[in-house]
């Protein structure tokens, strides 16, 4: 079943480490393009998240955001490197003994020495695992949304295909009438000239004229392309690029039908087909 390239999903999960939020937004794009934003604590997931997105989506511009909000009341603890602190104090005293007028050393200055004070290590593995699971849940929700939107697009495309088939059949049914009227018009013009046409030569000219105006081939190709569109819409594979190509082919045949037409009803039908094809093309641009 076809899927739209437009969608949004938001998933949230809470734990002892705080609240994780994952937001995914997608719009149509020729290829798959991912823009990923992660907090510093989750930077290690960059490659895993990108791989998950690539596995779940085929096309579209993806904006993926992960947020981590610390739990209320949680504080980061600090640790002192006692060994480094003792060594630093000893060195300060050594320097103090060598100076004639030693300046006082503030404890804050000592604590600012790199490595003396450090944040206590926190086990980040549970947060990373929860974040990756949350991304997968958001991707599943996003695909469900895109599938529902794709179903609506599919129904619209099928309806327009049905309308075009009716128009093709109507044009085909008019072909004998168009041919008869063309013959009558030529014979009438010859009679207005006050001359008598050679029957054999007249038939030859009518055959040549009818051949130039013949649209059977265009109608056949229009019908075949419409059948292919229906087949693609019922396929389980991603269909956007193939449908885009078929829209081009349908438009080409409708243009040729319009240019060959010598009948107002046929011309009107060709114009209506082109309008329907353009409407279909706009929808197809959003199909994965």
N, C-alpha and C positions, 0 to 999 in steps of 0.2 A: 504494500500500500504506500502511496506517496505521502511525503511529509513536507510541511512548510519549513522554510528556513527562518521564520520569525517565531520567537518564543521567549518566555521568561520563567525562571524558576528560583525559588528562595527556600532554603532549608536551614533549620536552626537546631543546635544540640547543646545541652548543658551538662556540665560535669564538675568535679571538684576543682578543676583548673579554671573554670569560668564558663563563658558562653562562646560557642563557635557559630558563625553565620556564613553561609555560602550563597552567593547570588550569581546567576547566569543569565545573560542577555544575548540573543542572537538575532541578526538581521541577514538579509540576502547578500550573497557575495559569490563571485565566480568560483573561488576556491575556498578551502578551509583556512581561516586566519584567526589565530587566538591571541588575545591580549589578556595577560594574567597578572593579577596583583595579589601579593602575599605579604602578611606581616613578617617582621624579622624572625620571629620564633618559628615560622613555618617555611622559611626559605628552602629548607632541605627537601620539600615536597614538589618543587618546581617541575622537575622532570616527570615525576609520577602523575601529577595532575595533568600535564600536557598529554601524556600517553593515554590517560583515561578519556580525555576529550577527543583525541584522534580516533580511539576505538569506538566511541559512541556516535560521533557525527561525521558526515561526509563533506558537507559544504556549509558555508555560512561564515559570517564574521562574528566571533564569539568574544564577549567581554566577561571574564570570570574574576570574581572578587571573593577573597576569604578574609574574614575578620575574626579576631580573638579578643574578647573582653574578659579581663580578669574578674574572678569572683569577688563579690563585695566582702570587704574585711580581710582579704588576703594581702599579706605584706611580704615583700622580698626580704629575706634574712641576709645579713652580712657576716663574713668570716674574716678573722685576722690570721695572717701567716706568722705564727709566733716565732718560728725560727728566723724568718727574714727580719722580723721586728727586732729581735734580740741582736742580730748582727748589725742592723742599721744603727741601733742605739750605741753599740760598742764603737762603731766607726765615728759616730758623732762625738763621743767622749774622747776618742783618740785625736780627732781634729781639734776639739776644744783645748786639749792639753798643749797643742802646738801653736796656738794663737795667743798673742800677747793680750789682746782685748777681745775675747770671744763674745759673739753676739748670742743672745738667748735663743734657744731653739723651741719653737712652739710645737706642742703635741699634734696640732692640726697639720703642721708642715710634715711631720713624720708620717702621719696617716696618708698624706697625699702621695707618698713615694709609691711608684708603680709596683703593684703586686702585694703591698702590705694589707690592703683591704680589698676584698673581692666578694662578689655575690655568691651565695651558696648555690651549688649546682642543683638544678631541678631536673627530675626525670621527665624529659619531653616526649618520650616514646608514646605514652598513652594519648597525648594530644595529637601527635602526628597520625596515629592510627585512626583516631576518631575523625580527624579532618579529612583523611582520604575516604573513609566510609561516607562522610557527609557529602563530599563532592560526587560520589557515585549515586547517592540518593537524589541529589539535585539534577544530575544528568538524566536519570530515569524520569523524573518529573518533567524535565524540559522536553524529552522525546515524546512523552505522552501528550504534552501541549501541542507540539509540532505535528503529531499524528492527527489529532483532532482537527487542527486547522487545515492539514493536508486533505482530510476527508471532505471538508467543505469546498476546498478548491477543486477536488476531483468531481464532486457533484456539479459544480458550475461548468467545468470543462465538458463533462459528458452531456449536459443539457445543450450546450452550444454545438457540440458535434451532431447531436440529434437534429437540431434546427438546420444545420448545414446539409445533412443528408437529405432532408425534405426539399431544400432548395435545389440540390443537385438533381433529384428525381423530377422536380417540376421543370427544370431547364431541359432535361432529356426528353420529357414528354412533349415539349413544345417544338422539338427539332423538326418533325414532319410538317407542322404548321408553318414554321419559319421558312422551310424549303419551298413549300407550296406558294407562300406569299411572295417569296423572292422571284420565283418563276413567273407568276402573274404580273409582277411589277415590270420585269424586263420585257415581256411580251407586250404589255400595255405601252411602254415607251417606244418600242419599235413601231407599233400601230400608229402612235401619234406622229411619227416621222413620215407616215404615208408610204412606207415601203413594205415589201414582203420579204421576210427573212427566210434564208435557206434552212429548212427544218434540221438537216444533219449538222450544219454549222452551228445552229442555235443550241442544239443538244450538247455539242462539244463545249461551247462557251459556258453553258449552264453547269456542266460537270466541273470545269476548271474553277468557276466562281464558287461552286459549292465546296470544292476541295479546300480553297483558301479560307472559307468561312467555317469549315468543319471544326467542331469543338468536342467531338466524341472522346478523343484522346485526353483532353484536359479533364473532362468529366470522369473518365475512368481513373485518372491519377488522383483526382480529388477524393473519390470514393475510397481508393486504396489507402491514401494517407489518413483519412478519417478512421478507417478500420485499424490502422497501426496505432493511432493515438489512443483509441479505446483499449487496444491490447496492452500498450505501455501503462496506461492508467490502472489496469487490473493486475499489473506485475508487482511482485514483492521487492524488486530491485529499485534503487534510486533512479528517478526518471527525468530529472530536470534538464540535463543537457540534451538528451534524446528528444524530449518534447520541444525544446527550443529549436532544434534542427527541423523538426516536423512543421513547426509554425512557419519557418522560412519557406519550406516546400509548398505548403498550402497557400501562402501568400503569392508565390510565384505562379501557381496554376490559376488562382483567381484573377491575377493581373492579365494573364494571357487570355482567359475567357472573356474578360471585359474588353480587351483590345480587338478580339475577333468578332465580337457581337455585332449583329446588324438588326437586332430586335430590342425594343425598349424594355420588354419584360426580362429578357436575358441580362441586359445591362444592369437593370435594377437588382436582379438576384445576385449578380457578381459584386455589386457595391455592398449589398447586405452581407455577403460572405466576407468581404474584406473587413467590414466593421466587426463582425464576429471574431475573425482571426486576430485582429488587433486587441480585442478584449481578452481573448485567450492568451495572447502573448504576454500581456500585463500580468496575468495570473501565473503563467509558467515561470516568469522571472523570479518568483518567490518559492519555487518548488526545488527541494533538495535533489 
